[in-house]
Amino acid sequence: LSPQQARRRHEFPMQHVAKATESVLFQLARGMDWDEATCYENWLRELAKTNFSDHMRIIVAGS
């Protein structure tokens, strides 16, 4: 999952964004309130569930 090139190390991993977006869309489909589903804290929580922080640690350690 690490970037192929050093210039890509600052790019935001789209895999994590896609998984978090999918989770938020499922929350909305299940009836969660829009403001609750799209609030900053919920986005952080959903990104954390994708192991985004671990992924970024691996990238930084490999730099």
C-alpha distances in whole Angstrom, upper triangle without the diagonal:
4,7,9,12,13,15,12,11,14,13,12,9,11,9,11,14,15,15,17,19,19,21,23,24,25,27,29,30,31,33,32,33,32,32,31,28,27,28,26,25,24,21,20,21,19,16,16,16,13,12,11,13,11,8,10,12,9,9,12,13,11,14
4,6,9,10,12,9,8,11,11,11,9,12,12,13,16,17,17,19,21,22,23,25,27,28,29,31,32,34,36,34,35,33,33,32,29,28,29,26,26,26,23,21,22,21,17,18,18,15,13,12,13,11,8,9,10,7,6,10,10,8,10
4,6,7,9,6,6,9,9,10,9,12,12,14,16,17,18,20,21,23,24,26,27,29,30,32,33,35,37,35,36,34,34,33,30,28,29,27,27,27,23,22,24,22,19,20,21,17,16,14,15,14,11,11,13,10,8,11,12,10,10
4,7,9,7,9,12,12,14,12,14,15,17,19,20,21,23,24,26,27,29,30,32,33,35,36,38,40,38,39,37,37,36,33,32,33,30,31,30,27,26,28,26,22,23,24,20,20,18,19,18,14,14,16,13,11,13,14,11,11
4,5,6,7,10,11,14,13,16,17,19,20,22,23,25,26,27,29,31,32,34,35,37,38,40,41,40,40,38,38,37,35,33,33,31,32,31,28,27,29,27,24,25,26,23,21,19,20,19,16,15,16,14,11,13,14,11,10
4,5,5,9,10,13,14,17,18,19,21,23,24,25,27,29,30,31,33,35,36,37,39,40,42,40,40,38,37,37,35,32,33,30,31,31,27,26,28,27,23,24,26,23,21,19,19,18,15,14,15,13,10,11,12,10,7
4,6,7,8,12,13,16,18,19,20,22,24,25,26,28,29,30,32,34,35,36,38,40,41,39,39,36,36,36,33,31,31,28,30,30,26,25,28,27,23,24,26,23,22,19,20,20,17,15,17,16,12,13,15,13,10
4,5,5,9,10,12,14,15,16,18,20,21,22,24,26,27,28,30,31,32,34,36,37,35,36,33,33,33,30,28,28,26,27,27,23,22,25,23,20,21,23,20,19,16,17,17,14,12,15,14,10,12,14,12,11
4,6,8,9,12,14,15,16,18,20,20,22,24,25,26,28,30,31,32,34,36,37,35,35,33,32,32,29,27,27,24,25,25,22,21,23,22,18,19,21,18,17,14,14,14,11,9,11,11,7,8,11,10,8
4,6,9,12,14,14,15,18,19,19,20,23,24,25,27,29,29,30,33,34,35,33,33,30,30,29,27,25,25,21,23,23,20,19,21,21,17,18,21,18,17,14,14,15,12,10,12,13,9,10,13,13,11
4,6,9,11,12,12,14,16,17,17,20,22,22,24,26,27,28,30,32,33,31,31,28,28,27,25,23,23,20,22,22,18,18,20,19,15,17,19,16,16,13,14,15,12,10,14,14,11,12,15,15,13
4,6,9,8,8,11,13,13,14,17,18,18,20,22,23,24,26,28,29,27,27,25,24,24,21,19,20,17,18,18,14,14,17,15,12,14,16,13,13,10,11,13,11,9,13,13,11,13,16,16,15
4,5,6,7,9,11,11,13,15,16,17,19,21,22,23,25,27,28,26,27,25,25,24,21,20,20,18,19,18,15,14,16,14,11,13,14,11,11,8,11,12,9,9,12,12,10,13,16,15,16
4,5,5,6,9,10,10,12,14,15,16,18,20,21,22,24,26,24,25,23,23,23,20,18,19,18,19,18,14,15,16,14,11,14,14,11,13,10,14,15,12,12,16,16,14,17,20,19,19
4,6,5,6,9,10,11,13,14,15,17,19,20,21,23,25,23,25,23,24,23,19,18,20,19,19,17,14,15,16,13,10,13,12,9,11,9,13,13,11,12,16,15,14,17,19,19,20
4,5,5,6,8,10,11,12,14,15,17,18,20,21,23,21,23,21,21,20,17,16,17,16,16,14,11,11,12,9,6,9,9,6,8,6,10,11,9,11,14,14,14,16,19,19,20
4,6,5,6,9,10,11,12,14,15,16,18,20,21,19,20,18,19,18,15,13,15,14,15,13,9,11,12,9,7,11,11,9,11,9,12,14,12,13,17,17,16,19,21,22,22
4,6,5,6,9,10,10,12,14,15,16,18,20,19,20,18,19,19,15,14,17,16,17,15,12,13,14,10,9,13,12,10,13,12,15,17,15,16,19,19,19,21,24,24,24
4,5,5,6,9,10,11,12,14,15,17,19,18,19,18,19,18,14,14,16,16,16,13,11,12,12,8,8,11,9,7,10,10,14,15,14,16,19,19,19,21,23,24,25
4,5,5,6,9,10,11,13,14,15,17,15,17,15,16,14,11,11,13,12,12,9,7,9,9,5,5,9,8,7,10,10,13,15,14,16,19,19,19,22,24,25,26
4,5,5,6,9,10,11,12,14,16,14,15,13,14,14,10,10,12,13,14,11,8,11,12,8,9,12,12,11,14,13,17,19,17,18,22,23,22,24,27,27,28
4,6,5,6,9,10,10,12,14,14,16,14,16,15,12,12,15,16,16,13,11,14,13,9,11,14,12,11,15,15,18,20,19,20,23,24,24,26,28,29,30
4,5,5,6,9,10,11,13,11,14,13,15,13,9,11,13,14,14,10,9,12,10,7,9,12,10,10,14,14,17,19,18,20,23,24,24,26,28,29,30
4,5,5,6,9,10,11,9,11,9,11,10,6,7,10,12,12,8,8,11,10,8,10,13,12,12,16,16,19,21,20,21,24,26,26,27,30,31,32
4,5,5,6,9,10,9,11,10,13,12,8,9,13,15,15,12,11,15,14,11,13,16,15,15,19,19,22,24,23,24,27,28,28,30,32,33,34
4,5,5,6,9,9,12,12,14,13,10,12,15,17,17,13,13,16,14,11,14,16,14,15,19,19,22,24,23,25,28,29,29,31,33,34,35
4,5,5,7,5,9,9,11,10,7,10,12,15,14,10,12,14,13,11,14,16,14,16,19,20,22,24,24,26,28,29,30,32,34,35,36
4,5,5,5,7,7,10,9,7,9,12,15,15,12,13,16,15,13,16,19,17,18,22,22,25,27,27,28,31,32,32,34,36,37,38
4,5,7,10,10,14,13,10,13,16,19,19,15,16,19,18,16,19,21,19,20,23,24,27,29,28,30,32,33,34,36,38,39,40
4,6,9,11,14,13,11,14,16,19,19,15,17,19,17,16,19,21,18,20,23,24,27,29,29,30,33,34,35,37,39,40,41
4,6,9,12,11,10,13,15,18,18,15,17,20,18,17,20,22,20,22,25,26,28,30,31,32,34,36,36,38,40,41,42
4,6,9,7,6,10,12,15,14,11,14,17,15,14,18,19,18,20,23,24,26,28,28,29,32,33,34,35,38,39,40
4,6,5,6,9,10,14,14,12,14,17,16,16,19,21,20,22,25,25,27,29,30,30,33,35,35,36,39,40,41
4,5,5,6,8,12,13,11,12,16,16,15,18,20,20,21,24,23,26,28,28,29,31,33,33,34,37,38,39
4,6,5,6,10,11,10,11,14,15,15,17,19,20,21,24,23,25,28,28,28,30,33,33,33,36,38,38
4,6,5,9,9,7,10,12,12,12,15,17,17,19,22,21,23,26,26,26,29,31,31,32,35,36,37
4,6,9,9,6,8,11,11,10,13,15,15,16,19,19,21,24,24,24,27,29,29,30,33,34,35
4,7,8,6,7,10,11,10,12,15,15,17,19,18,20,23,23,23,26,28,27,28,31,33,33
4,6,5,6,9,10,11,13,14,16,17,19,18,19,23,23,23,25,28,27,28,31,32,32
4,6,5,6,9,10,11,12,14,16,17,16,16,20,20,19,22,25,24,24,27,29,29
4,5,5,6,9,10,11,13,15,16,15,15,19,20,19,21,24,24,24,27,29,29
4,5,5,6,9,10,11,13,15,14,15,18,19,19,22,24,24,25,27,29,30
4,5,5,6,9,10,11,13,12,13,17,17,17,19,21,21,22,25,26,27
4,5,5,6,9,10,11,10,10,14,15,14,16,19,19,20,22,24,25
4,6,5,6,9,10,10,11,14,15,16,17,20,21,21,23,25,26
4,5,5,7,9,9,12,14,14,15,18,19,20,21,24,25,26
4,5,5,7,6,8,11,11,12,14,16,16,18,20,21,22
4,5,5,6,7,9,10,11,13,15,16,17,19,21,22
4,5,8,9,10,12,14,15,16,18,19,21,22,24
4,5,8,9,9,11,13,14,15,17,19,20,22
4,6,5,6,9,10,11,13,15,16,17,19
4,6,5,6,9,10,11,12,14,16,17
4,5,5,6,9,10,11,12,14,16
4,5,5,6,9,10,11,12,15
4,5,5,6,9,10,11,13
4,5,5,6,8,10,11
4,5,5,6,9,10
4,6,5,6,9
4,5,5,6
4,5,5
4,6
4
